Amino acid sequence: LKEAYVEALSRDTDGVPDIERDGYERTRVCVALALKAIGEDVLETLADSGDIMEKELFAMIQFLSSMGVVDPAQQVRTAMLDAGKKLIDKSGARYVDQLMAFFEKELKRSPCKDESIDVHDDRHEALVVLLGTAGKYIAKDDFNRKVNVLNVMVEELKTPSAAVQENAADCLVPLVQ
């Protein structure tokens, strides 16, 4: 899936006719839908049999957070974020510790030299949502960890990006229930 995404993204350039660009964007949306389907069906089946493969799950999460949620097309970014939330919803209870560690580390990462502020903000916004989604699976009696995630979400409310603030606020409710 990653190869199909990268190929479609590399061909989606300014010199390409709009009809071809639409096709490449649809290909990237289809990759996101395939990842979401994996989250909806495959992970549930594997979870029932106890065979969720951590390496593959984290490869998908890494791909989503590094490339998918910063796609140039809003439709693709939205579909990738939905796929990430579905993957977490189906595997979060089992891998909450690893997911939380991954998202917390990624949120602390500074922008790369060649990364625009918009790309960094898009990634940051998605990571906040994915951290909040994973936070729903923290054990009810693990108050310290819940407080840590709540602190991250409250801190994100200070980010000078309306989208990040809105998503952080949306994640607060499930964390305190």
N, C-alpha and C positions, 0 to 999 in steps of 0.2 A: 504494500500500500504506500509506503514511504517513497518508493521509487516512482510510482505512478504520480504521486503528488509533486515530487521534485521535477519530474519531466514536464508536467503540465505547467508548473510555475515558471520554469525556465523558458518555455515557449510563449508565455503570456507577456509580450513586450509591446512597447508603443508602436512599433512598425507593423504589427500584425493587424489585419482587418478585424473589425469589431465582431463579426460573426465567428471568426476563429477564436478570438479572445473569450467570447461567451462559452464556447465549447471547453476551453481550458479551465475556465472558472467552474463550470459544471462538473468537470472531472475532479477538481479539488473538493467540491461539495460532496460528490459521490464517495470520495475517500473518507470524509468525515462521517457520512451516513453509514459506511461500512464499519468504521470504528464504533459508532454508536450501536449498531446491530450486534457487534461483538460484545459490547457491554450489556445489551438487553438479553441476548440469547445464549451466546457461547459461555460467557463467564458464569452465568447462572447454572448452566449445565455442569461446568467444571467445578463450581463451588459445591454443588450437590454431591459430586463424586469426590470432593476433597482434593482435586488436582489442579487448582489454579496455579498457573506457572508465574511466579513472581517476576522472573526476568522478562517475560513477554509483556506483562502488565506494565512494568516500569519502562520498557522500551516504548510502548504506546503513549504513556503519560509524558515521557521525555520528548517524544516527537511532537505531541500536541502543544506542550508548553514552550518548546523552542522554535517551532515553525508554524504550526497550524493556527495558533491564536494571534499570530502577527501577520497573517496573510494580507496582501493588499486589498482584498475584497471583503467588505463587511459581512456579506452573506456567508462566506467561507469561515471567517472568524467566529461567527455565531454558531455555525454548525459544528465547528471544532470544539468550542466551549461546551456545547450540549453533549457532544460525544465524551468529553472528559468528565463531565458530571455524571453521565450514565456509567462510565467505567468505575468511577469512585463509588457510586451508589450500589453497584453489584459486588464490589470487592473491598469497600472501605472498612467493614467490620473486621475482616481478616487481616488487613494490612494497614490499619490506621496509624500505627507507630511509624512505619516506613514512609507512608504518604505524608504525614505531618512533618517529618524531618526533611523530606525532599522539598516540600513547598516552603517551609520556613527558610531553608538555605537559599532557595531560588529568589525569595522575596528580598533577601539581604544583598543580593548580587547587584553590583553597579552596572550601568549601561556599558556595553562594549564600545570601543572607539569608533567603529563604523556604524553604530546603531543610532538611529534618529530618536529624538525625544518621543515622537508619536509611537514608534515601534516599542520603545521601552514602556511607555504608558499602557499600550495595548496588552503587552505581556504582563505587566504588573497587575492590571485590572483583572485579567483572567486568572492569575495566580491567587489573588485575593478570593475570588469566587471558588476556585478549586480547594483552597485551604479551608474556607468556610464549609464547603460541601463535605470534605473529609472530617472536619471538626464535629459533624453530627454523629460520628461513630466513636467518639471518645467515650469511654465508660462513664456512666452517670456518677460513679463515686470517685472519679479522677478529677477532683476539683482544681488542683493546681494546673493541670494541663488545660482544662476548660478556661480557667482564668487567663492563662498565657495566650490562648487563641483569641479570647475576647479582647485582651489588651492589644493584640495585633490589629484586630478589626477596628477598635476604637482609634488606634493610632492612624489607620488608613483613612479615617474620616477627616484627618488633617491634610491629606494629600490634595494639592491644588488641581484636581481633576474631578469634575462632576461625576463622570462615569465610575471612577474608582470609589468615590464617596457613596454613590448610590448602591453599588454592589456590596460594599462593606456593610452598609446599613441593612441590606437585604439578608446578609448572612448572620446578623446578630440574633434574630428571633429564633431560628432553630437551635442555636447554641445555648440559649437560656431556658429552653423548654425542658 
